[in-house]
């Protein structure tokens, strides 16, 4: 009896119900929908890597760190043209070259 009262699983299972409440699923779906709307940004008319919920800025910043400024600029200019929008240190940066 003493061991049962000292068992931490006894307290955890008493706090968590056996069945998920009916309202939980619609609330989770609504939260996911609001998260997607909140992270959505208008597409820019300037070519460059997409934002994609913050993954695009991480990839472009990583490319600049890995390849260096010159090689990364040449890479983006070859793919997107002479006027490109990228992210460096979380800030939108424009590369203009010919």
N, C-alpha and C positions, 0 to 999 in steps of 0.2 A: 504494500500500500504506500509506503514512504517512497519507494523507487518510482511508482507511477506518478506521484505528485511532483517529483523532482525532474521527471523526463521533460525536456523542452518541446518535444514533438506533441505532447499532450496539449500545451498551450497554443502551439501554432495551428493544429488541426481544429481547435475549438474556435479560433478567430476566422478561419477561412471556411465559407459554406461549401457544402457538397455540390450544389448545383449553381450554375451561373445565373444571375438574375436575368429576367427577360429583357430588361432595358439596356443591358450592357452591350449587346451586339449592335443595335442601332446607334448607340453613343459612340462606339469605336469606329463604325463606318462614317459617321458624321465628322469625327475628329480627323480621320484620314483624308476625307474630302476637303475639309478646311485647311489641312496642312498642304495639300496639293495646290489649292487656290492661293494660299499665302506665299508659296515658293514660286508660283508662276510669274514670269516676267514677260513683257512684250518682246517680241523678236525685233532685233535691230536691223535696220536696212544696211548696216555696215557688216561686211562679211567677217567671219571669225569663228572660233569654236563656240559651241552653244553653252548656255549657263547650266542647264540640267541639274537643278537643285544644289548648286555649289560644286559639282564635280568638275565642270569645265574650268573654273578658275584654279582649282587645285592642280589639274593636269597642265594647264599652260604655265603656271608659276613653276611647277616641277620641271617642265621642259627648259625654262630659262635658267634654272639653277643647274640642271644637268648638262645642257649643251653650251651654255654661255650665251651672252646676248647676241653676238654676231651670227652664230650658227642657228639659233632659234629664230631670229628674224628672217634669215634666208629660208628656213623651213616653212614658216608661216606665209612668206611672200610667194613661195613656189606653189603652195596649196591654195591660198585664198586671193592672191593678187597683190597689187602694190599698196593698197590701203586696207589694213587689218586691225581688228579690235581684239585685244587679248587682255589678260589680267596678270599684273605683276604685284605681288604683296597685297592681294585683295583689292587693288584699285584697277579700274578700267583704264587701259593704256592703248593708244593708237600708234600703229607702226606705219609710217609713210615712207615709201622708198620707190626707187625706179630701177 
